[in-house]
Amino acid sequence: MRRAGVLAAALLFAAQSLTFAASADLTGVRFHSNQQHDRVVFDVSAMPIYTVAGAEDGSTVTFDFSDVDVSALKQTSFAGRRVESVDYQKKKGHFLVTLHLQPGMTYRVANLTKPFRVFVDIVPQNAGTQADVKGQDASTRDTQIGNPPPAGEDMTVTSGDPKNTYSEEMAPGLVKKTYIYWDEDGRVSAYFVEADKNRYTLRPALAKGQVPGRETVGSISDDTNAVAAINASYFAQSGDLIGITKIDGVIAGTTYFKRSAFGIMPDGSPVFGKVSYSGSVTLGDETQPVSGVDCERGENNLIIYNSAYGTHTGTNDYGEEYTVQNGRVTQIGTGNSYIPPDGYVVSVHGTAKEAFKGLQVGDRAVLDQKLGDPWDKAVQIVGAGPRLVENGRVHVTAAEEEFPGDIRYGRAPRSAVAVTDTGNFLIGVVDGRQSSSHGLTLVEWANLLRKFHAVDALNLDGGGSSELVVGGDIVNSPSDGHERPVGSALILVEK
């Protein structure tokens, strides 16, 4: 089951997460060295919010305490058999303590609650993986191991990730990655999942299994038993999807714009590019264009409602509706028609309604829908955008795809789906609009994805919708402070 609460206040042991209190005083830093380890103890009034990040080359380990009071702290220097030196730094609401390590060392992080203490043991890499908390009652401690793999035994699927990336193998061919860094404007926290293309695939999933609907990414992940999940298409408040969506060959959403999308072909290969919808319906001898699929019917519209929309159209009585099965009109009504699982409903209003005047039950019905090549053959499609990376280079298409300013400009939480240079799937989010991460522009987001070897990447819905769930647990910190119900998710499943 999903962890209770969003990890907005998170303890990251080398970017693994737990939740603690948000306010604390850091009153002391103590050090001692013995035959087994060098130990650094942080005396705190309550369990603080902090992260721990080890350098890729093992030379340092940095504690980043967020919003702690250090007015009573004496910044003492120390050194031992395994710790060469210590540095202290204040930085925009954060207090950083960096330990410089002797070669061949690793670290183990633990914390106590009676009294509150955070401590780290510096040990040789061959010293095992259990934190040294002998003599402490198990009920008073909460221990996590911050032990990055030794050189040559990296657990990542793709090698050469940015320095200080923490990678955790969740299952064979499935790696969760956390990358926390500072730029001139503050801290950035990004989270990724890379999946072996031979073991896993991606597919869209609807909130509550239908359109319209809204549900959290965590709930969609639980409902579908997904290995991992990320928010997907843009959506209306009603839950109607804004963007071309195709699930197992059935179109479940459209848009009036030609915009970028990600798809899966019948052989399992991924595809990126722009896609637009063109549809027409012939009822009897009259043919009319389709205004949209599985969305709210507007004035003078012709809307197609299929099994992805649930059991009924939910429309009012101001239109006309034709139920179609096996190429024939089987029923004619005015609104809220039943949608047969093996057919669809043509719902018309205004001029479209007038065009089909005189139609009768039994008349022939032909639905023609085109997305263009290769999208007509794709079995799964998520339409969102803009494109971020194309053929290994940053290529942000927000202007040409006419995205509004709230998506196009400024730093914000972002989500994306990508394929790496090894052909693996990569899904990821960057947090924003909070002290732990200021977010990224589209170009900055594209450049970060390139650092993680993306050769093709698509931007997904962002802002408060940005959420990544792995193994049922939320790994990032959604900017609303809680999970936002969304219209769909992109789920990672085993083949």
C-alpha positions in Angstrom: 0.0 0.0 0.0 1.0 3.6 -0.5 2.7 5.4 2.4 0.4 7.6 4.4 1.1 11.3 3.5 3.2 13.0 0.8 6.9 13.2 1.4 6.9 17.0 1.7 8.9 16.8 4.8 11.3 14.0 4.0 14.5 12.5 5.4 16.6 11.3 2.5 19.4 8.9 3.3 21.3 9.2 0.1 17.9 10.2 -1.2 15.9 7.4 0.3 12.9 8.9 2.1 11.2 9.0 5.5 9.1 11.7 7.1 9.9 13.6 10.3 9.0 16.8 12.2 9.6 20.1 10.4 11.2 22.2 13.2 14.3 21.6 15.3 17.4 23.2 16.9 20.8 21.8 16.0 22.8 22.3 19.2 25.9 20.3 18.9 28.2 18.2 16.6 30.2 15.6 18.4 32.9 13.3 17.0 34.8 10.3 18.2 37.0 7.6 16.6 37.7 4.0 17.6 38.9 0.8 16.0 35.5 0.1 14.2 34.4 3.5 13.0 34.6 7.3 13.1 31.2 8.6 14.5 29.7 12.0 14.1 26.7 12.8 16.2 24.3 15.7 15.6 22.4 16.8 18.8 18.9 18.0 17.9 15.9 19.1 19.9 13.5 17.2 17.6 14.0 15.1 14.5 14.8 17.6 11.7 14.2 17.6 8.0 17.4 16.7 6.3 19.0 14.9 3.3 22.2 12.9 3.1 24.2 12.8 -0.2 27.4 11.0 -0.8 29.8 12.0 -3.6 30.0 9.6 -6.5 33.7 9.0 -5.9 33.2 8.5 -2.1 35.2 11.5 -1.1 32.5 13.3 0.8 29.2 12.9 2.6 27.0 16.0 3.1 24.1 16.5 5.6 21.7 19.1 4.4 19.5 20.3 7.3 16.5 22.4 6.3 15.2 25.2 8.4 17.1 24.3 11.6 18.1 26.8 14.2 21.9 26.7 14.6 22.4 29.8 16.8 23.6 27.7 19.7 25.9 25.5 17.6 29.6 25.7 18.0 31.1 24.8 14.7 34.0 22.5 15.9 36.7 21.1 13.6 37.7 17.4 13.9 39.6 14.7 12.1 40.1 11.0 12.7 41.3 7.7 11.1 38.5 7.8 8.5 37.3 11.5 8.4 39.9 14.0 7.1 38.0 17.2 7.9 34.6 18.9 8.2 33.1 22.0 6.6 30.0 24.0 7.7 28.0 26.2 5.4 24.7 28.2 5.7 22.8 28.5 2.4 19.3 30.0 2.0 17.5 28.3 4.8 19.7 25.2 4.8 22.7 24.3 7.0 25.2 22.0 5.3 27.7 19.8 7.1 30.2 18.1 4.7 32.5 15.3 5.9 35.7 14.7 3.8 36.5 11.0 3.9 39.7 9.0 3.6 39.8 6.8 0.4 37.9 3.5 0.6 35.3 4.7 3.1 31.5 4.6 3.1 28.9 5.7 5.6 25.9 4.4 7.7 23.3 6.9 8.9 20.9 6.3 11.8 18.8 8.3 14.2 17.5 8.0 17.8 14.4 9.4 19.4 15.2 9.1 23.1 17.0 11.5 23.1 16.8 12.9 19.5 20.1 12.3 17.7 21.2 11.9 14.2 24.5 10.1 13.7 26.7 8.7 10.9 29.4 6.1 11.2 32.3 6.2 8.7 33.6 2.7 8.0 35.7 0.9 5.4 33.6 -0.3 2.4 34.1 -3.9 3.4 32.7 -3.4 6.9 29.2 -4.7 6.2 25.8 -2.9 6.0 24.3 -2.8 9.5 24.5 0.5 11.4 26.3 0.2 14.7 23.5 1.0 17.2 24.4 -1.7 19.8 23.1 -0.9 23.3 20.1 1.0 22.0 16.6 -0.3 22.5 15.1 -1.1 19.1 11.9 0.8 20.0 13.9 4.1 20.3 15.7 4.0 17.0 14.8 4.4 13.4 17.7 3.2 11.3 18.4 3.5 7.6 21.5 2.6 5.7 23.2 5.2 3.5 25.6 2.9 1.7 26.2 3.6 -2.0 27.5 0.7 -4.0 31.3 0.4 -4.3 33.0 1.4 -7.5 32.4 -1.0 -10.3 29.2 -2.3 -8.8 26.8 0.5 -9.6 23.2 -0.6 -9.7 22.1 1.7 -12.5 20.9 0.4 -15.8 22.5 3.3 -17.6 26.0 4.3 -16.5 27.5 7.8 -16.3 24.6 9.6 -14.5 25.4 13.0 -13.1 27.6 13.2 -10.1 25.9 12.6 -6.7 23.0 10.7 -8.3 21.8 8.0 -5.9 20.6 4.9 -7.6 18.6 2.1 -6.0 17.7 -1.2 -7.7 14.0 -1.8 -7.0 13.9 -5.1 -9.0 15.9 -6.7 -11.9 16.1 -4.1 -14.6 14.3 -1.4 -12.6 16.3 1.5 -11.0 15.0 4.4 -9.0 17.3 7.5 -9.1 17.4 10.6 -7.0 19.4 13.7 -8.0 19.6 16.7 -5.7 21.8 19.6 -6.6 22.2 23.4 -6.1 22.3 26.1 -8.7 22.6 29.8 -8.3 18.9 30.1 -7.3 18.7 27.3 -4.7 18.1 23.6 -4.6 16.6 21.3 -7.2 15.2 17.8 -6.4 14.6 15.4 -9.2 13.5 11.8 -9.2 13.6 9.2 -12.0 12.8 5.6 -12.8 14.7 3.8 -15.5 13.3 0.5 -16.7 14.8 -2.2 -18.9 13.0 -2.2 -22.3 13.2 -6.0 -22.4 11.4 -6.4 -19.1 9.0 -3.5 -18.9 6.6 -1.4 -21.0 4.5 1.7 -20.5 0.8 2.2 -21.1 -1.7 5.0 -20.1 -4.3 4.2 -17.4 -7.5 6.2 -16.8 -8.5 7.6 -13.4 -11.1 5.2 -12.0 -10.8 3.2 -15.2 -12.8 5.6 -17.4 -13.3 9.2 -18.7 -14.4 11.4 -17.2 -12.8 10.9 -13.8 -10.1 12.1 -11.5 -8.0 10.1 -9.1 -4.5 10.4 -7.6 -1.5 8.8 -9.3 -1.0 6.7 -6.2 -4.5 5.3 -6.4 -4.2 4.6 -10.1 -1.0 2.8 -9.4 -2.7 0.8 -6.7 -5.7 0.0 -8.9 -3.5 -1.2 -11.8 -0.8 -2.9 -9.7 1.8 -0.8 -11.5 5.5 -1.2 -10.9 5.7 2.6 -11.2 3.4 5.4 -12.3 3.6 9.1 -13.3 0.9 11.6 -14.1 0.2 11.8 -17.8 -2.1 14.0 -20.0 -3.5 17.4 -19.4 -7.1 17.2 -18.2 -10.2 19.4 -17.6 -11.8 19.8 -14.1 -14.4 17.3 -15.2 -11.7 14.7 -15.8 -12.0 14.8 -19.6 -8.6 14.3 -21.2 -7.0 17.1 -23.1 -4.6 15.4 -25.5 -4.9 12.4 -27.8 -5.1 9.2 -25.7 -5.2 5.7 -27.0 -5.4 2.7 -24.7 -5.1 -0.8 -26.1 -6.1 0.5 -29.5 -9.1 2.5 -28.3 -9.1 6.3 -28.6 -10.1 7.8 -25.3 -9.3 11.5 -25.8 -8.6 14.1 -28.5 -7.5 17.7 -28.9 -8.0 20.4 -31.4 -4.2 21.0 -31.6 -1.5 19.1 -33.4 0.8 18.3 -30.4 3.5 16.0 -29.3 2.8 12.5 -28.0 4.5 9.3 -26.9 3.3 5.9 -28.1 4.0 2.2 -28.0 3.8 0.3 -31.3 2.5 -3.3 -31.6 6.1 -4.7 -31.3 6.6 -2.8 -28.1 8.9 -0.1 -29.6 8.4 3.5 -28.5 7.5 6.4 -30.8 7.6 10.2 -30.3 6.2 12.9 -32.6 3.3 15.2 -33.3 -0.2 13.7 -33.7 -3.6 15.2 -34.7 -7.0 13.6 -34.9 -9.3 13.5 -37.9 -12.6 11.7 -37.7 -15.9 11.4 -39.6 -19.1 9.5 -39.1 -21.4 8.2 -41.8 -25.0 7.4 -40.6 -27.2 6.3 -43.4 -26.2 8.5 -46.4 -24.9 11.5 -44.4 -21.3 12.0 -43.3 -20.3 14.6 -40.7 -16.9 15.4 -39.0 -16.2 14.3 -35.5 -15.7 17.1 -33.0 -14.1 15.0 -30.3 -14.0 11.6 -28.6 -15.0 11.0 -25.0 -15.4 14.6 -24.0 -18.2 17.1 -23.2 -20.6 17.8 -26.0 -20.7 21.5 -27.0 -22.8 23.6 -29.3 -23.1 22.1 -32.9 -20.8 19.3 -31.9 -20.6 15.6 -32.9 -19.0 13.6 -30.1 -18.1 9.9 -30.1 -18.6 8.1 -26.8 -17.0 4.6 -26.5 -16.4 2.1 -23.7 -13.6 4.3 -22.3 -16.3 6.8 -21.2 -18.0 4.4 -18.9 -21.6 3.1 -19.2 -23.5 6.3 -20.1 -22.9 9.5 -22.1 -24.0 11.8 -19.3 -25.4 14.3 -21.8 -28.5 16.5 -21.6 -31.7 16.1 -23.7 -30.9 19.0 -26.1 -29.2 16.7 -28.6 -29.8 13.5 -30.4 -27.9 10.2 -29.8 -27.4 7.2 -32.0 -26.2 3.9 -30.5 -24.1 1.9 -32.9 -23.3 -1.8 -32.8 -22.0 -4.0 -35.6 -22.1 -1.2 -38.2 -25.8 -0.4 -37.6 -27.8 2.1 -35.6 -29.5 0.1 -32.9 -31.1 2.8 -30.8 -32.0 6.5 -31.1 -32.4 8.7 -28.0 -32.0 12.3 -26.8 -29.4 12.1 -24.0 -27.5 10.1 -21.4 -27.5 7.0 -23.6 -26.2 3.7 -22.6 -22.8 3.0 -24.2 -22.5 -0.7 -25.2 -19.1 -2.3 -24.5 -19.0 -3.6 -28.1 -20.1 -0.4 -29.8 -20.3 3.4 -29.4 -22.7 6.3 -29.3 -22.8 9.2 -31.8 -24.0 12.3 -29.8 -25.0 15.4 -31.9 -26.2 18.9 -31.3 -27.3 21.9 -33.4 -26.2 21.7 -37.0 -24.8 18.2 -36.6 -28.2 17.1 -35.2 -30.0 18.7 -38.2 -27.7 16.8 -40.6 -28.9 13.4 -39.4 -32.6 14.3 -39.4 -34.7 11.3 -40.5 -32.2 8.7 -39.5 -33.8 5.4 -38.5 -32.8 2.3 -36.4 -31.1 -0.2 -38.7 -29.4 2.4 -40.9 -25.7 1.8 -41.6 -23.0 3.4 -39.5 -19.3 3.9 -40.3 -16.8 5.5 -38.0 -13.6 6.6 -39.7 -10.8 7.9 -37.4 -7.3 8.8 -38.5 -4.2 9.9 -36.5 -1.7 9.5 -39.3 1.5 7.5 -39.6 2.7 5.8 -37.4 0.0 6.7 -34.8 -2.8 4.7 -36.5 -0.9 1.5 -35.8 0.2 2.5 -32.2 -1.6 0.5 -29.5 -0.9 3.1 -26.7 -0.7 6.9 -27.0 -0.2 9.6 -24.4 -0.7 13.1 -25.9 0.7 16.0 -23.8 3.7 18.1 -24.8 5.7 19.9 -25.7 8.6 17.8 -27.0 11.7 18.3 -24.9 14.4 16.1 -26.5 14.5 14.9 -30.1 17.2 12.6 -31.6 19.6 13.3 -28.7 19.4 17.1 -28.7 17.3 19.6 -26.7 14.3 20.7 -28.8 11.5 22.4 -26.9 8.5 22.9 -29.1 6.3 24.9 -26.8 5.9 27.9 -29.1 5.1 26.0 -32.3 2.6 23.8 -30.4 0.9 27.0 -29.0 1.1 26.1 -25.4 -0.2 28.8 -23.0 2.2 30.8 -20.8 1.6 28.9 -17.6 3.2 25.8 -19.2 5.5 27.6 -21.6 7.3 30.0 -19.2 8.9 30.0 -15.8 10.1 27.4 -13.4 7.6 24.8 -12.2 7.3 21.2 -11.2 7.7 19.1 -14.3 7.0 15.5 -15.4 8.4 13.7 -18.5 8.6 10.3 -20.3 11.8 9.6 -22.2 13.8 6.8 -23.9 17.5 6.6 -23.2 20.5 6.0 -25.5 20.3 2.3 -24.6 16.6 2.1 -25.5 15.4 1.9 -21.9 12.3 3.7 -20.6 12.8 6.8 -18.3 10.1 8.5 -16.4 10.8 11.4 -14.0 9.7 14.4 -12.1 11.4 17.5 -10.8 9.8 19.2 -7.7 9.1 22.9 -7.7 7.3 25.8 -5.9 8.8 24.8 -2.5 11.9 25.4 -0.5 13.3 22.0 -1.2 13.2 22.5 -5.0 12.5 25.6 -7.0 11.5 23.8 -10.2 12.8 24.1 -13.8 11.9 25.8 -17.0 11.2 23.6 -20.0 14.6 24.1 -21.4 16.3 23.4 -18.0 14.1 20.3 -17.7 15.1 19.1 -21.2 18.8 19.6 -20.3 18.5 17.6 -17.1 16.8 14.8 -19.0 19.8 14.8 -21.4 22.1 14.4 -18.4 20.2 11.2 -17.7 20.8 10.0 -21.3 17.4 10.8 -22.8 17.5 10.8 -26.6 13.8 11.4 -27.0 11.6 13.0 -24.3 8.1 14.3 -24.0 6.8 16.8 -21.3 3.8 15.6 -19.4 1.3 17.6 -17.3 3.1 19.5 -14.6 2.6 21.8 -11.6 0.7 20.3 -8.8 -0.1 17.2 -10.9 3.6 16.2 -11.1 4.0 13.0 -9.1 6.1 9.8 -9.3 5.0 6.6 -7.6 7.3 3.6 -7.3 6.2 0.3 -5.8 3.1 2.1 -4.4 5.1 4.8 -2.7 5.2 8.5 -3.6 8.9 9.4 -4.1 8.7 13.1 -4.8 6.9 16.0 -3.0 3.9 17.3 -5.0 3.7 21.1 -4.8 0.1 21.2 -3.5 1.3 19.5 -0.3 -0.8 16.5 -1.2 -1.7 14.3 -4.1 -3.7 16.1 -6.8 -6.5 14.0 -8.5 -5.6 13.7 -12.2 -7.3 12.4 -15.3 -4.8 9.7 -16.2 -1.4 8.2 -15.4 1.3 6.6 -17.4 2.0 3.2 -15.7 5.1 1.0 -15.9 4.2 -2.7 -16.0 6.1 -5.9 -16.6 5.8 -7.4 -20.1 
